Every structure is written in C-alpha cells, then in structure tokens.
Amino acid sequence: MATSFYHLVRGFVAPATKLYLRPRVTGLENVPEDGAFLIASNHLALLDSFIIPVVCPRGMRFIAKDEYWHRRGPIGWIQKSFFQAIGTVPVDRDTLVSKQGALKAALEILQGGDGFAIYPEGTRSRDGRLYKGRQGAAWLAMEADCPVIPVGLKGTDTVMQKGRLLPARRTLTLRFGTPIRPADIDPSLPGGVRRRMLNDRIMDEIAELSGQERADELNKHSSRDI
C-alpha cells in the first residue's frame, strides 16, 4: 500500500484537495486511533471514494468495481493508480464468487487491525435517496468484531459537472457518527436476526447523518456505478 503514488496522494493531493474543496467535516474523533474499524457510508458519487480517505485521520481500503483497472487513457491511468495506491479491492459485481472473494479480502484486512470502508447500498444512489442496505457491512463487523463508523455524505454529487475541467466548488459535508458495535445487538439472538438488526441500525444512522429520504428497496447497479 505504501507506493510512491500513495505517498503523493497523502503528502500532496490530500492537502490540496482539502484546500480547494474545503469540505466540512465533523466527528473525526469517532474514528479509533488504533485497531480495526469499518466505515459504512451512503454513496452519491465517484468522489466519495476519494474524499473519505482524504479527510479520515487513518488509512482505509475500499471495494470498487474491477472495470476501473481496465479503463484506457490518462483518466483511466489516474483512476487505476489511485485505487491501487489506497489498496482498493476489485470486485466483479456480476459474479457471486467475486463478491464473496471481495468480502473475504475485506475481512482479512479488518482481522489484521486495519480500516475498511464499504457502501451498504452497494452502488451509487441513482436519485439522491438512501436505498436499503445490503448486509455485507453488518456481516463484516460481526465476523471481525469491530466497530462500524456510520458516515453521512452531502454534496459530493454536485462537484463533477459536465463541461468543467476542474471540480466545482460546492458545499461538501462529511459527518462521522458514533461507533456502532456488534455487541450492542443482543448476543442471545440468532446470528441472522442480529445481522439484520445491525444492518438496520447502520442504515438508520447513515440516514440521520446524511438527511436523505429513504427508499424502501435495494438500489440497482448501472454501468457508471462503483
């Protein structure tokens, strides 16, 4: 993970991004100073996977669709280099084996005491609403026995606009919520019930932090999603 591009991102790109976009960030004290932690965030734009590690005081890794490793041209190279630099785990969302492999890789990262970030909705919101969460985040937290830090993003979908070379300066807000621990869910309940309850708790907290309208359905993937 400690590549030259990674050091460039952390040493120059991250400070420059914060200076240019000036995101409003609260709750960073909720990120533990050591040990495993799982970031669970709403997902509005590709920028999310860039801005979260930029503002977070600790490094983390993500899951991203494997198409980003195969795009051509300068933009494709930048995307691939960035995702490789932060240790992103590629996943082919069309195959169950790849999805399971990505979750297994994420679990190994958490069990190693590092941070990982996941979007419980599975993909970017197509209309700004918060969709029902898939249970991968809850499963990871329970298996790794680590805290979940809910994150609410606002405004990241307004930054990259057609016809603009540089990102537009918009009000970006990132709110890091109070840690949710698997032990908060009654341990006497069956595992599947606990997982659903933890998943619901995570999504409730994300909704509170992001202020989004809730959608009573799972989100669907599209070709532009991550």
N, C-alpha and C positions, 0 to 999 in steps of 0.2 A: 504493500500500500504506500510505502514511503518512496515514491518515484520522484524524479525531478519535476515532472508536471504537477504532482501533488504538492510539492513544496512551493511551486509557482502559484498554485491556487490558494494555498493557505497564507503565503507570505505577501502576495501582491493582489491577486484577483479578489480575494475575500475582502480586504480593507477597501479596495477601490469600489467594489460593488456596494458596500455599506455606505461609503461616502456619496456615491452617485444616487442610489435609490433611497437611502435614508429610511430603512424600514423601522416601524415602531414595534419594539419587541418587549414583551413582559413575561415574567415567570421563569426566567432562566435559572433562578435559584432552585427550581424544581428538578433540574437535571442533576442526578447524583454525581459527586466528584469522582467516584470510582465504582467498579462493579458493572455488571450488565444492566442495560436498560433498553426499553423498546419504545420508540416514538411511533405514535399512531395518529395520523393527520388526515384531515379532509384533503381533497385533491382537485385543484381548479385549473392548473396549467403546468406545462413542462418546467417553468421557472421554479415550481415548488421543490423539485429535487436538487436545485442549485441553491436556493435561498436558505433552506433549512440548515444544511451543513455549514453555510457561510456564517450564520448567526449563532449556531449552537456552540457552547464552550468546549464540547467534547466531540471527537470524530465519530462517525457512524457510517454504516453501509446500507445500501438500498437494494431492492429488486427492481429491474427495469426490463422492458421487452427486448428481446435479442436483436430486433431489427436495427437498433442503434449501433450495433457492432458491424453492420454491413453497408451502411449508407456511404455514398461516394462524395467527393468534392471536399472543399475546405470546411464547410459546416459539419459534414459527416465526420471528418477527422477530429474536429474540436469536440463534438459530442462524444465520440468514442474515447478520446483521450481523457476527457473529464470523468466519464463514468468509470473508466479503468483506474483513474487516479484515486477516486474515493472508494474503490473496491466494490463497485456495484455487481450484484449477482444477476446475470442474464437469465431470462426465462422465456420459453416459447409457450404463450398462453393458450395455444391450440391443442396442446398435448398434456394429458394428466400426469404423465411421467415427469415432464419438465417442471410442472408446477410443484409436484411433490419433492423433486430434487432441489428446487429453489428454497422451499421451506426447510428442508433438511440442512441445507447450507446455512440458512439463517439461524437455525437452532444451534449449529456448531459454533457460529460466531458469538451468540449470546452465552453459550456454555463456556466460552473462552474468556468471558468477562468484558466483552466489548459491547458497543452500542449498535443497534439496528433500527431502521425506520421502515415503516410499511403504511400503505394506504388501504384501510379496511374496505373501502368501496371497490377496490380492485382496478379502478381506472378513473380518468378524469370525469368530473361531472359534465354532462352534456348541456345542462341548462341552468347551472348555478345552485341547484338544490343538493341537499345532502342525502345520498342514497343509503339503503340498508347496508350494513357492514357484513362482509363475509367473515368467517370465523377463524381465519388464519392468524390474526393478531392475538386473539384470545388463546388459541392453541399454543402459539409460541410462548406467550407469557406463562401459561400453566406448565408447559414442559420445561422451560428454563427457570421457572420460579423467580421471575424478575419483575420489577415494576414497569407499568405502562405509563408513559407520559403522553396524555392527550394534547394535541396541538390543533388550534383553530387558525386557519389562514384566511385573510381577506385581501382582495385587490390584486392578487398575483395574475389573474386572468385579464387584467387591463393594461399590462405593461408592454407586451409584444404586440404591436399593431402593424397591419399591412401597410406597406409603403414607407415604413420607417427603418433606417439602418440601425439606429440605436434604440434601446428600450426607452419607452416614455416614462417620465417621472410621474408616478401616481402614488396615492397613499396606500402603502403596504402595511399590514398588521399581522404579526405573528404572536399568538398567545399560547404559552406553555402552561398547561394546567397542573393541578395537584396529582402526584403519582397515584395510580390505582394498582393495588397489589392483589395477586390471585388469592392470598389468604383472607382478603376482605369478603370473599364469597364463601358461604357456609361449606366447610370441608366435608360435612356429613352427607351432602347431596351427591347424586350420581355425577360422574365426570361430564357427561354430555349436557346435563342440566346446568352445571357450574359454568361450562364453556359458553353456553347461550346467555346466561346471566351476565357473565363478564363481558361478552361481546356487546350486549345491550347497554351496559354501564359505560363502556368505552364510547359508543356512538352517542349516548346521551351527553357525555362530557364534551365531545367534539362539537355537537350541535350548540351547546351552551357557549362554547368559546368562539365559534365561528359566526353564530347568529343566523345560520342558514335555515331556510324552510326545509322540512323533512319530506322525503319521497318514500312512500310505502312500497318500495320494490327495489330489486337489485339493479345496479347500473349495467349497461351493455357496452361491450368493447366496440371501438371503431378503429379504422386504420390509423388514425392520428394519435391514439391514446398511448399512454405509458402505464 
